Amino acid sequence: MKYSILKLLFNARRYLSPREIAEELEANLKTIKSHLTRLHKFSYIWRRIEERANKKNNFCYRYLKPEGLKVFFQLDERVKIRTITGIFVPLNLSKPTPEQAMFKYQEALR
C-alpha cells in the first residue's frame, strides 16, 4: 500500500484528498487515512490543511519529501526486479534483496 500511495503522489499534478486517493487506489478510506498519517509522520510526504465548506481541517497531500523520494525509488527498483526476474522480492526495505534476484536482474539489464 505504501508503494501505491507514494507512486500516486509522485505523479500527482495537484493536491489530493484522502477520499480521492482511496478512490484511485480502490481501497478503504480509513486504511488510506491511516497510511497517509503514518507517511507524513515519517516525513515522506507533504500535507496541507484545506478548509472546505462542509469540513474544516481537511488534509490534502501531494509532494514527496526527500526521504519519501529515496524510499519510493528503492521500492520502485524492487518492483522492477520482481517484474523482470519473476522472483519474489520483499518490499520491506529492512529485508535484503535475494542475491539470485539481483543476479538475474543485472543479467537482464546487460
C-alpha distances in whole Angstrom, upper triangle without the diagonal:
4,5,5,6,9,10,11,12,14,16,16,20,20,19,16,16,14,15,15,11,11,13,12,9,11,9,11,12,13,9,8,12,11,8,10,13,12,11,14,16,15,17,14,14,18,18,21,23,24,27,27,30,29,26,27,25,22,19,18,16,16,17,15,18,19,17,14,16,17,13,12,15,15,11,13,16,14,13,16,18,16,17,21,22,20,20,17,15,13,10,11,14,16,17,19,19,22,25,25,22,23,27,26,24,27,29,27,27,31
4,5,5,6,9,10,11,12,14,15,19,19,18,16,16,14,16,16,12,13,15,14,11,14,12,14,14,14,11,9,12,11,7,9,11,10,8,12,13,12,13,10,11,15,16,19,22,23,26,27,30,29,26,26,24,21,18,17,14,14,14,12,14,16,14,10,12,13,10,9,12,12,9,11,14,13,13,16,18,17,18,21,22,21,20,18,15,13,9,10,12,14,16,18,18,21,24,25,22,22,26,26,23,26,28,27,26,30
4,6,5,6,9,10,10,12,14,18,19,18,16,17,16,18,17,13,14,16,14,11,14,13,16,17,17,14,12,15,14,11,12,15,13,11,14,16,14,15,11,12,16,17,21,23,25,28,29,32,31,29,29,26,23,20,18,15,14,14,12,14,15,14,10,11,12,9,7,10,10,7,8,11,10,9,12,14,14,15,18,19,18,18,16,14,12,8,10,11,15,16,17,16,19,22,23,20,20,23,23,20,23,25,23,23,27
4,6,5,6,9,10,11,12,16,17,16,14,15,13,15,13,10,11,12,10,7,11,11,13,14,16,13,11,14,14,11,11,15,14,12,15,18,16,17,13,13,16,17,20,22,23,26,27,30,28,27,27,25,22,19,17,14,14,14,13,16,17,16,13,13,15,12,9,12,13,10,10,14,13,11,14,16,15,15,19,21,19,20,18,16,15,11,14,15,18,19,21,20,22,25,26,22,23,26,25,22,25,27,25,25,28
4,5,5,6,8,10,10,14,14,13,11,12,10,12,11,8,9,12,10,8,11,11,13,12,14,11,8,11,12,8,8,12,12,9,12,15,14,14,11,10,13,13,17,19,20,23,23,26,25,23,24,21,18,15,13,10,10,11,10,13,16,15,11,12,14,12,10,13,14,12,12,16,16,14,17,19,19,19,22,24,23,23,21,19,17,14,15,16,19,21,22,22,25,28,28,25,25,29,28,25,27,30,28,27,31
4,5,5,6,9,10,13,14,13,12,14,13,16,14,11,13,15,13,11,15,14,17,16,17,15,12,13,14,10,10,13,12,9,11,14,13,12,8,8,11,13,16,19,20,24,25,28,28,25,25,22,20,16,14,10,9,9,7,10,12,11,8,8,11,9,6,10,11,10,10,13,14,13,15,18,18,19,21,23,23,23,21,18,17,13,14,15,18,19,21,20,24,26,27,24,23,27,26,23,25,28,26,25,29
4,6,5,6,9,12,14,14,13,15,15,16,14,11,13,15,12,11,14,15,18,17,19,17,14,16,17,14,13,16,16,13,15,18,16,16,12,11,14,16,19,22,22,26,26,30,29,27,27,25,22,19,16,13,11,11,10,13,14,14,10,10,12,11,7,9,12,10,9,12,13,12,13,16,16,16,19,21,21,22,20,18,17,14,16,16,20,21,22,20,23,26,26,23,23,26,25,22,24,26,24,23,27
4,5,5,6,10,11,11,10,12,12,13,11,8,11,12,9,9,12,13,16,15,17,16,12,14,16,13,12,16,16,13,15,18,18,17,13,12,13,14,17,19,19,23,23,26,26,24,25,22,19,16,13,10,9,10,10,14,16,16,12,12,15,14,11,13,16,13,12,16,17,15,17,20,19,19,22,24,24,25,23,21,20,17,19,19,23,24,25,24,27,29,30,26,26,29,28,25,27,30,27,26,30
4,5,5,8,9,9,8,11,11,14,11,9,12,14,11,11,15,15,17,16,18,16,13,14,16,13,11,14,15,11,12,16,15,14,11,8,10,11,14,16,17,20,21,25,25,23,23,20,17,14,11,7,5,6,7,11,13,14,10,10,14,13,10,13,16,14,14,17,18,17,19,22,22,22,24,27,27,27,25,23,22,18,20,20,23,25,26,25,28,31,32,28,28,31,30,27,29,31,29,28,31
4,6,9,11,11,12,15,15,17,15,12,16,17,14,14,18,18,21,20,21,19,16,17,19,16,14,17,17,13,14,18,16,14,11,10,11,13,16,19,20,24,24,28,28,26,26,23,21,17,14,11,8,7,6,10,11,13,9,8,12,12,8,10,14,13,11,15,17,16,17,20,20,20,22,25,25,26,24,22,21,18,19,19,22,24,24,24,27,29,30,26,25,29,28,24,26,29,26,25,28
4,7,9,11,11,15,16,17,14,12,15,16,13,13,17,18,21,20,22,21,17,19,21,18,16,19,20,16,17,21,20,18,15,13,14,15,18,20,20,24,24,28,28,26,27,24,21,18,15,12,9,9,10,13,15,16,13,12,15,15,12,13,16,15,13,17,19,17,17,21,21,21,23,26,26,27,26,24,23,20,22,22,25,27,27,26,29,31,31,28,27,30,29,25,27,29,27,25,29
4,6,7,8,11,13,14,11,10,14,14,11,13,17,18,20,18,21,20,16,17,20,17,15,18,19,16,16,20,20,18,15,12,12,13,15,17,17,20,21,24,24,23,23,21,18,15,12,9,6,8,10,14,16,17,14,13,17,17,14,16,19,18,16,20,22,20,21,24,25,24,26,29,29,30,28,27,26,22,24,24,27,29,30,29,32,34,35,31,30,34,32,29,31,33,31,29,32
4,7,9,13,15,16,13,13,17,16,14,16,19,21,23,21,24,23,19,20,22,20,18,20,22,19,19,22,22,20,17,14,14,14,15,17,16,20,20,23,24,23,23,22,19,16,13,11,8,9,12,15,18,20,17,16,20,20,17,19,22,21,20,23,25,23,24,28,28,27,29,32,32,33,32,30,29,26,28,27,31,32,33,32,35,37,38,34,33,36,35,32,33,36,33,31,34
4,6,10,13,14,11,12,15,16,14,16,19,20,21,19,22,22,18,18,21,19,16,19,21,18,17,21,22,19,17,14,12,12,12,14,13,16,16,19,20,20,19,18,15,13,9,9,6,9,12,15,18,20,17,17,21,21,19,21,24,23,22,25,27,25,27,30,30,29,32,35,34,35,34,32,31,27,28,28,31,33,35,34,37,39,40,36,36,39,38,35,36,39,36,34,38
4,7,10,12,10,10,14,14,13,16,18,18,19,17,19,19,15,15,18,16,13,15,18,15,14,18,19,17,15,11,10,8,9,10,10,13,14,17,18,16,16,14,12,9,6,5,5,8,12,14,18,19,16,17,21,20,18,21,24,23,22,26,27,26,27,30,30,30,33,35,35,35,33,31,30,26,27,27,30,32,34,33,37,39,40,37,36,39,39,35,37,40,37,36,39
4,7,8,6,7,10,11,10,12,15,15,16,13,15,16,12,12,15,14,11,14,16,15,14,18,19,17,15,12,11,9,10,11,10,13,13,17,17,15,16,14,11,9,5,5,6,10,13,16,19,20,17,18,21,20,18,21,23,22,21,25,26,24,26,29,29,29,31,34,33,34,32,30,28,25,26,26,29,31,33,32,36,38,39,35,35,39,38,35,37,39,37,35,39
4,5,5,6,9,10,11,12,14,14,13,10,13,14,10,10,13,13,10,12,15,14,14,17,19,18,16,13,12,10,10,10,9,12,11,14,14,12,13,12,8,7,5,6,9,13,15,18,21,21,18,20,23,22,20,23,25,23,23,27,28,26,28,31,30,30,33,36,35,35,32,31,29,25,26,27,30,32,34,34,37,40,40,37,37,41,40,37,39,42,39,38,42
4,5,5,6,9,10,10,12,10,10,7,9,10,7,6,10,10,8,10,13,13,13,16,17,17,16,13,13,11,12,12,12,14,14,17,15,13,14,13,9,8,7,8,11,14,15,18,21,21,18,20,23,21,19,23,24,22,22,26,26,24,27,30,28,29,32,34,33,33,30,29,26,23,24,25,27,29,32,32,35,38,38,35,35,39,38,35,38,40,38,37,41
4,5,5,6,9,10,10,10,9,6,9,11,8,9,12,13,11,14,16,16,16,19,21,21,19,17,17,14,15,14,13,15,14,16,14,13,15,14,11,10,10,11,13,17,19,21,25,24,21,23,26,24,22,25,27,24,24,28,28,26,28,31,30,29,33,35,33,34,31,30,28,25,26,28,30,32,34,34,36,40,40,37,37,41,40,37,39,42,39,39,43
4,5,5,6,9,10,10,11,9,12,13,10,11,15,14,12,15,18,17,17,20,22,21,19,16,16,14,15,15,14,16,15,17,16,15,17,16,13,12,10,10,12,15,17,20,24,24,20,21,24,23,20,23,25,23,23,26,27,24,26,29,28,28,31,33,32,33,30,29,28,25,26,27,30,32,34,33,36,39,39,35,36,39,38,35,38,40,37,36,40
4,5,5,6,8,8,10,8,11,11,7,9,12,11,10,13,15,14,15,18,19,18,16,14,14,13,15,16,15,18,17,20,19,18,19,17,14,12,10,9,10,13,15,18,21,21,17,18,21,19,17,20,22,19,19,23,23,21,23,26,25,25,28,30,29,29,27,26,24,21,22,24,26,28,30,29,32,35,35,32,32,36,34,32,34,37,34,33,37
4,5,5,6,5,6,5,9,8,6,9,11,11,11,14,15,15,16,19,20,20,18,16,17,16,18,18,18,20,19,21,19,18,20,18,15,14,12,12,14,17,18,21,24,23,19,21,23,21,19,22,23,20,21,24,24,21,24,27,25,25,28,30,28,29,26,26,24,21,22,24,27,28,30,30,32,35,35,32,33,36,35,32,35,38,35,35,39
4,6,5,7,8,8,12,12,10,12,15,15,14,17,19,18,20,23,24,24,21,19,20,18,20,20,19,21,19,21,19,19,21,20,17,16,14,14,16,19,20,23,26,26,22,23,26,24,21,24,25,22,22,26,25,23,25,28,26,25,29,31,29,30,28,27,26,23,25,27,30,31,33,32,34,37,37,33,35,38,36,33,36,38,36,35,39
4,6,8,11,11,14,13,11,14,16,15,14,18,19,18,19,22,23,23,20,18,19,18,20,21,20,22,21,23,22,21,23,22,18,17,14,14,14,17,18,21,24,24,20,21,23,21,18,21,23,20,19,23,23,20,22,25,23,22,26,28,26,28,26,25,24,21,23,25,28,29,30,29,32,35,34,31,32,35,33,30,33,35,32,32,36
4,5,9,10,13,11,9,12,14,13,13,17,17,16,18,21,21,22,19,17,19,19,21,22,22,24,23,26,24,23,24,23,19,18,16,15,15,17,18,21,23,22,19,20,22,19,17,19,21,17,17,21,20,17,20,22,21,20,24,25,24,25,22,22,21,18,20,22,25,26,27,26,29,32,31,28,29,32,31,28,31,33,30,30,34
4,7,9,12,11,10,13,15,14,15,18,19,19,21,23,24,24,22,20,22,21,23,24,23,25,24,26,24,23,25,24,20,19,18,17,18,21,21,24,27,26,22,23,25,23,20,23,24,20,20,24,23,20,22,25,23,22,26,27,25,26,24,24,22,20,22,25,27,28,30,29,31,34,33,30,32,35,33,31,34,36,33,33,37
4,6,9,7,7,10,12,11,13,15,16,16,19,21,21,23,20,19,21,20,22,22,22,24,23,25,23,22,24,22,19,18,17,16,18,20,21,23,26,25,21,23,25,22,20,23,23,20,20,24,22,20,23,25,23,23,27,28,26,26,23,23,21,19,20,23,25,26,28,28,30,33,33,30,31,35,33,31,34,36,34,34,38
4,6,5,6,9,10,11,12,14,16,17,18,20,21,23,21,20,21,20,21,21,21,23,22,24,21,20,22,21,17,17,17,17,19,22,22,25,27,26,22,25,26,23,22,25,26,22,23,27,25,23,26,28,26,26,30,31,29,29,26,26,23,21,22,24,26,27,30,30,32,35,36,33,34,37,36,34,37,39,37,37,41
4,5,5,6,9,10,10,12,14,15,16,18,20,21,19,18,19,17,18,18,18,19,18,20,18,16,18,17,14,13,13,14,17,20,20,23,26,25,21,24,26,23,22,25,26,23,24,28,27,25,28,30,28,28,32,33,31,31,28,28,25,22,23,25,27,29,31,31,34,37,38,35,36,39,38,36,39,41,39,39,42
4,5,5,6,9,10,11,13,14,15,17,19,20,19,18,19,17,19,18,19,20,20,22,19,17,18,17,14,14,15,15,18,21,21,23,26,24,22,24,26,23,22,26,26,23,25,28,27,26,29,31,29,30,33,34,32,32,29,28,25,22,22,25,26,28,31,31,34,37,38,35,36,40,39,37,39,42,40,40,44
4,5,5,6,9,10,11,12,14,15,17,19,17,17,18,17,19,20,20,22,22,24,22,20,21,19,16,15,15,15,18,20,19,21,24,22,19,22,23,20,19,23,23,20,22,25,23,22,26,27,25,26,30,31,29,28,25,24,21,19,19,21,23,24,27,27,30,33,34,31,32,36,35,33,36,38,37,37,40
4,5,5,6,9,10,10,12,14,15,16,15,14,15,14,16,17,18,20,20,23,20,18,19,17,14,12,12,12,14,16,16,18,21,20,17,19,21,18,17,21,21,18,20,23,22,21,24,26,24,25,29,30,28,28,25,24,21,18,19,20,23,24,27,27,30,33,34,31,32,35,34,32,35,37,35,35,39
4,5,5,6,9,10,11,12,14,15,14,13,14,12,14,14,15,17,18,20,18,16,16,14,11,10,11,11,14,16,16,18,21,20,17,20,22,19,19,23,23,21,22,26,25,24,27,29,28,29,32,33,32,31,28,27,24,21,21,22,24,26,29,29,32,35,37,34,34,38,37,35,37,40,38,38,41
4,5,5,6,9,10,11,12,14,14,13,15,14,16,16,18,20,21,24,21,19,18,16,14,12,13,13,16,18,17,18,21,19,17,20,21,18,18,22,22,20,22,25,24,23,27,28,27,28,32,32,31,30,27,25,22,19,18,20,21,23,26,27,30,34,35,32,33,36,36,34,36,39,38,37,41
4,5,5,6,9,10,11,12,11,11,13,13,16,17,19,21,22,25,24,21,21,18,16,13,13,12,14,15,14,16,18,16,13,16,18,15,15,18,18,16,18,21,20,20,23,25,23,25,28,29,28,27,24,22,19,16,15,17,18,20,23,24,27,30,32,29,29,33,33,30,33,36,34,33,37
4,5,5,6,8,10,11,9,8,10,9,12,14,15,18,19,23,21,18,18,15,13,10,10,8,11,12,12,13,16,15,12,15,17,15,14,18,19,17,19,22,22,21,24,26,25,26,29,31,30,29,26,24,21,18,18,18,20,23,25,26,29,32,34,31,31,34,34,31,34,37,35,34,38
4,6,5,6,9,10,10,9,10,9,12,13,15,18,20,23,21,18,17,14,12,10,11,10,13,14,13,14,17,15,13,17,18,16,17,20,21,19,21,24,24,24,27,29,28,29,32,33,32,32,28,26,23,20,19,20,21,24,26,28,31,34,36,33,33,37,37,34,36,39,38,37,40
4,5,5,6,9,9,10,12,12,15,16,19,22,23,26,25,22,21,17,16,13,14,12,15,15,13,14,16,13,12,16,16,14,15,19,18,17,20,22,21,22,25,26,26,27,30,31,30,29,26,23,20,17,16,16,17,20,23,24,28,31,33,30,30,34,34,32,33,37,36,35,38
4,5,5,6,5,6,9,10,14,16,18,21,23,27,26,23,21,18,16,13,13,10,12,12,10,10,13,10,8,12,13,11,12,15,15,14,17,19,19,19,22,24,24,25,28,29,29,28,25,22,19,16,15,15,17,19,22,23,26,29,31,28,28,32,32,29,31,34,33,32,35
4,5,5,6,5,6,7,11,13,16,19,21,25,24,21,19,15,14,11,11,9,11,11,9,9,12,11,9,13,15,13,14,17,18,17,19,22,22,23,25,27,27,29,31,32,32,31,28,26,23,19,18,18,20,23,25,26,30,32,34,31,31,35,35,32,34,37,36,34,38
4,5,8,8,10,10,13,15,18,21,24,27,26,22,21,17,16,13,14,13,15,14,13,11,14,12,11,15,16,14,16,19,19,19,21,24,24,24,27,29,28,30,33,34,33,32,29,26,23,20,18,18,19,22,25,26,30,32,35,32,32,35,36,33,35,38,37,36,39
4,6,8,10,12,16,18,21,24,26,30,29,26,24,20,20,16,16,14,15,14,11,10,11,9,9,12,12,11,13,16,16,16,19,21,21,22,24,25,26,28,30,31,31,29,26,23,20,17,15,14,15,19,21,23,26,29,31,29,28,32,33,30,31,35,34,33,36
4,6,8,10,13,16,19,23,25,29,28,25,23,20,19,15,15,12,13,11,9,7,8,7,7,10,11,11,13,15,16,16,18,21,21,22,25,26,27,28,30,32,32,31,28,25,22,19,18,16,18,21,23,24,28,30,33,30,29,33,33,30,32,35,34,33,36
4,7,10,14,17,19,23,25,29,28,25,24,20,19,15,14,11,11,9,6,5,7,5,4,7,9,8,9,12,13,13,15,17,18,19,21,23,23,25,27,28,29,28,25,22,20,16,16,14,17,20,21,22,26,28,30,27,26,30,30,27,29,32,31,29,33
4,7,10,14,16,19,21,25,25,22,21,17,16,12,10,7,7,6,4,5,9,8,6,9,11,11,11,14,16,15,16,19,20,20,23,25,25,26,29,30,30,30,27,25,22,19,18,18,20,23,25,25,29,31,33,30,29,33,33,30,31,34,33,31,34
4,7,10,13,16,19,23,23,20,18,15,14,10,9,6,6,5,6,7,10,11,10,12,15,15,14,17,19,19,20,23,24,24,26,28,29,30,32,34,34,33,31,28,26,22,22,21,24,27,28,29,32,35,37,33,32,36,36,33,34,38,36,34,37
4,7,9,13,15,19,19,16,15,11,10,6,6,4,7,8,9,10,14,15,13,15,18,18,17,20,22,21,22,26,26,26,28,31,31,32,34,36,36,36,33,30,28,24,24,24,26,29,31,31,35,38,39,36,35,39,39,36,37,40,39,37,40
4,6,10,13,16,17,14,12,9,8,6,5,7,9,10,13,13,17,18,16,18,21,21,21,24,26,25,26,29,30,30,32,34,34,35,37,40,39,39,37,34,32,28,28,28,30,33,35,35,39,41,43,40,39,43,42,39,41,44,42,40,44
4,6,10,13,14,11,8,5,6,5,6,9,12,14,16,17,21,21,20,22,25,24,24,27,29,28,29,32,33,32,35,37,37,38,40,42,42,42,39,37,34,31,30,30,32,35,37,38,42,44,46,43,42,46,46,42,44,47,45,44,47
4,6,10,11,9,7,6,5,6,7,10,12,15,18,19,23,24,22,24,27,27,25,29,31,30,30,34,34,33,36,38,38,38,41,43,43,43,40,38,36,32,32,33,35,37,40,40,43,46,47,44,44,47,47,44,45,48,46,44,48
4,7,8,7,5,6,6,8,10,14,16,19,22,23,27,27,26,27,31,30,29,32,34,33,34,37,38,37,39,42,41,41,44,47,46,46,43,41,39,35,36,36,38,41,43,43,47,49,51,47,47,51,50,47,49,52,50,48,52
4,6,5,6,8,7,10,11,15,17,21,24,25,29,30,27,29,33,32,30,34,36,34,34,38,39,37,40,42,42,42,45,47,46,46,44,42,40,36,37,37,40,42,44,45,48,51,52,48,48,52,51,48,50,53,50,49,52
4,6,8,11,10,14,15,19,21,24,27,29,33,33,31,33,36,35,34,37,39,38,38,42,42,40,43,46,45,45,48,50,49,49,47,45,43,40,40,41,43,45,48,48,51,54,55,51,52,55,54,51,53,56,53,52,56
4,7,10,10,13,15,19,21,25,27,29,33,33,31,33,36,35,34,37,39,37,37,41,41,39,42,45,44,43,47,49,47,48,45,44,41,38,38,40,42,44,46,47,50,53,54,50,51,54,53,50,53,55,53,52,55
4,7,6,10,12,16,19,23,25,26,30,30,28,30,33,32,31,35,36,34,35,39,39,37,40,43,42,42,45,47,46,46,43,42,39,36,36,37,39,41,44,44,47,50,51,48,48,52,51,48,51,53,51,50,54
4,6,9,12,15,19,21,24,25,29,29,27,29,32,31,31,34,36,34,35,39,39,38,40,43,42,43,46,48,46,46,43,42,39,36,35,36,38,40,43,44,47,50,51,48,48,52,51,48,50,53,51,50,54
4,6,10,13,16,19,21,21,25,25,24,26,29,28,27,31,32,31,32,36,36,35,38,40,40,40,43,45,44,44,41,39,36,33,32,33,34,37,40,41,44,47,48,45,45,49,49,46,48,51,49,47,51
4,7,10,14,17,19,20,24,24,22,24,27,26,25,29,30,29,29,33,33,32,35,37,37,37,40,42,41,41,38,36,34,30,30,31,33,35,38,38,42,45,46,43,43,46,46,43,45,48,46,45,48
4,7,10,13,15,16,20,20,18,20,23,22,21,25,27,25,26,30,30,29,32,34,34,34,37,39,38,38,35,33,31,27,27,28,30,32,35,35,38,41,43,39,39,43,43,40,41,44,42,41,45
4,7,10,13,15,18,19,16,18,21,21,19,23,25,23,24,27,28,27,29,32,31,32,35,37,36,36,34,32,29,26,26,27,29,31,33,34,37,40,41,38,37,41,40,37,39,42,40,38,42
4,7,9,11,15,16,13,14,18,17,16,19,21,20,20,24,25,24,26,28,28,29,31,33,33,33,31,29,26,23,23,23,26,28,30,30,34,36,37,34,34,37,37,34,35,38,36,35,38
4,7,10,13,14,12,12,16,16,14,17,19,18,18,22,23,22,24,27,27,27,29,32,32,32,30,28,26,22,23,23,26,28,29,29,33,35,36,33,32,36,35,32,33,36,34,32,36
4,6,10,11,9,9,13,14,12,14,17,17,17,20,22,21,23,25,26,26,28,31,31,31,29,27,25,21,22,21,24,27,28,28,31,33,35,31,30,34,33,30,31,34,32,30,34
4,7,8,5,6,9,10,9,11,14,14,14,17,19,19,20,23,24,24,26,28,29,29,27,24,22,18,19,18,21,23,24,24,28,30,31,28,27,31,31,27,28,32,30,28,31
4,5,5,6,9,10,10,12,14,15,16,18,20,21,22,24,25,27,28,30,31,30,28,25,23,20,19,18,20,23,24,24,28,30,32,29,28,31,32,28,29,33,31,29,32
4,5,5,6,9,10,11,13,14,15,17,19,20,21,23,25,26,27,29,30,29,27,24,23,19,19,17,19,22,22,23,26,28,30,27,25,29,30,26,27,30,29,27,30
4,5,5,6,9,10,11,12,14,16,17,18,20,21,23,25,26,27,28,27,25,22,20,16,16,13,15,18,19,20,24,26,28,25,24,27,28,25,26,29,29,27,30
4,5,5,6,9,10,10,12,14,15,16,18,20,21,22,24,26,26,25,23,20,18,15,15,13,15,18,19,20,23,25,27,25,23,27,27,24,25,29,28,26,29
4,5,5,6,9,10,10,12,14,15,16,18,20,21,22,24,25,25,23,20,19,15,16,14,17,19,19,19,23,25,26,23,22,25,26,22,23,26,25,23,26
4,5,5,6,9,10,11,13,14,16,17,19,20,21,23,24,23,22,18,17,14,14,11,14,16,16,16,20,22,24,21,19,23,24,20,21,24,24,22,25
4,6,5,6,8,10,11,12,14,15,17,19,20,21,22,21,19,15,14,10,10,8,11,14,14,15,18,20,22,20,18,22,23,20,21,24,23,22,25
4,5,5,6,9,10,10,12,14,15,16,18,20,20,20,18,15,14,11,12,11,14,16,16,16,19,21,23,19,18,22,22,19,20,23,22,21,24
4,5,5,6,9,10,10,12,14,15,16,18,19,19,18,15,15,12,13,11,15,16,15,14,18,19,21,18,16,19,19,16,17,20,19,17,21
4,5,5,6,9,10,11,13,15,16,17,18,17,15,12,12,9,10,8,11,12,12,11,14,16,18,15,13,17,18,15,16,19,18,17,20
4,5,5,6,9,10,11,12,14,15,16,15,13,10,9,6,8,8,11,12,12,11,14,17,18,15,14,18,18,15,17,20,19,18,21
4,5,5,6,9,10,11,12,14,15,15,14,11,12,9,12,11,15,15,15,13,16,18,18,15,14,17,17,13,15,18,17,16,19
4,5,5,6,9,10,11,12,14,13,13,10,11,10,12,11,14,14,13,10,13,14,15,12,11,14,14,10,12,15,14,12,16
4,5,5,6,9,10,10,11,10,9,7,8,7,10,9,12,11,10,8,10,12,13,10,9,13,13,10,13,15,14,14,18
4,5,5,6,9,10,10,10,9,8,9,8,11,12,15,14,14,11,13,15,15,11,12,15,14,11,14,16,15,15,18
4,5,5,6,8,10,11,11,10,12,11,15,14,18,16,15,12,14,15,14,11,11,13,12,9,11,13,11,11,15
4,6,5,6,8,8,9,7,10,11,14,14,16,15,13,9,10,11,11,7,7,10,8,6,9,11,10,10,14
4,6,6,5,6,6,6,9,10,13,14,17,15,13,10,11,13,11,8,10,12,10,9,12,14,12,13,17
4,6,5,8,9,10,12,13,16,17,20,18,17,14,14,16,14,10,12,14,11,10,13,14,11,13,16
4,6,8,11,11,14,15,18,19,22,19,18,14,14,14,12,9,10,11,8,7,10,10,8,9,13
4,5,8,9,13,15,18,18,21,18,16,12,11,12,9,6,9,9,6,6,10,10,8,11,14
4,7,9,12,14,17,18,21,18,17,13,12,14,11,8,11,12,10,10,13,13,12,14,17
4,6,10,12,15,16,18,15,13,10,9,11,8,6,10,11,9,10,13,14,13,16,18
4,6,9,12,14,15,12,12,9,9,12,10,8,11,14,12,12,16,17,16,18,21
4,6,9,10,12,9,9,6,7,10,10,7,10,13,12,11,15,16,16,17,20
4,5,8,9,7,8,7,9,12,13,11,12,16,16,15,18,20,19,20,24
4,6,9,8,10,9,12,15,16,13,14,18,18,16,18,21,20,21,24
4,5,6,8,9,12,16,17,15,16,19,20,18,21,23,23,23,26
4,5,7,8,12,15,17,15,15,18,19,17,19,22,22,22,25
4,6,9,12,15,18,16,16,20,21,20,21,24,25,25,27
4,7,9,12,14,13,14,17,18,17,19,22,23,23,26
4,6,9,11,11,10,13,15,15,16,19,20,20,22
4,6,9,7,7,10,12,11,13,15,16,17,19
4,5,5,6,9,10,11,13,14,16,17,19
4,5,5,6,9,10,11,12,14,15,17
4,5,5,6,9,10,11,12,14,16
4,5,5,6,9,10,10,12,15
4,6,5,6,9,10,11,13
4,5,5,6,9,10,11
4,6,5,6,9,10
4,5,5,6,9
4,5,5,7
4,5,5
4,6
4
